[in-house]
Amino acid sequence: MITIFIRTLVIYLALNAVMRLMGKRQIGELEVTDLVTTLLISEIAALPITDQDIPIAYALIPMVTLLILEVLSSMILIRFPKFKALVSARPTVIIRNGRLNQKAMLSLRISMEELMSEIRQQGYPDLAQVQHAILEKNGKLTVLPKARFAQPTNEQLGVKAKDEPLMHVVMCNGVCNAPGLKLIGKDRRWLEQELARRGYSADRLFCVTANDAGQIFLIPKQEIQQTDGGNRS
């Protein structure tokens, strides 16, 4: 029992390290080569866990080999973009200038029900409202509406809007988040001073977010949470 636990722990840590080195892309955004590598690694990682007769090294070596191949192939595709067409899909225009590309739909094996469902999910109930629809490489549908159905921008309306600084988590469950503070150019001392000035201690707060303009949003813990859900200052 202990042996299985240790083997599982080792494979788990190794798998996390390999996937971390592969990058941050989500499964829905994987290239074909990335997806194949991920599937192979998952199969290889399971072998020494289910069969104790298989040495852990028999899983670790192939996993590292696949990682190296993945990194090398990514570097080659970046240096030589022409090769990317051999292993990567290309965006496909399904609707161009309001006209449906039936040939593309047949080639992609997409039904009208599936297309309409995707368009509705993006807020357009009628196909006639769509100017362009493009199936991207990651399998997601980009929908661009016709001008009269598109939401007007502030510039078109003549409204001057102020850009809001991005908020980052700087404390969670009383624990200071150093990377978040670094993103806004602040440090732990600044955060402690700001909380003290507002009369809060770290143990009373569930989460704290802040931006580089010095604005802070406080979310107290459940038992003392305010009715508005937080305190912005």
Secondary structure, 3 states (H helix, E strand, C coil): CHHHHHHHHHHHHHHHHHHHHHCCCCHHHCCHHHHHHHHHHHHHHHHHHHCCCCCCHHHHHHHHHHHHHHHHHHHHHHHCHHHHHHHCCCCEEEEECCEECHHHHHHHCCCHHHHHHHHHHCCCCCHHHEEEEEECCCCCEEEEECHHHCCCCHHHHCCCCCCCCCCEEEEECCEECHHHHHHCCCCHHHHHHHHHHCCCCHHHEEEEEECCCCCEEEEECHHHCCCCCCEEC
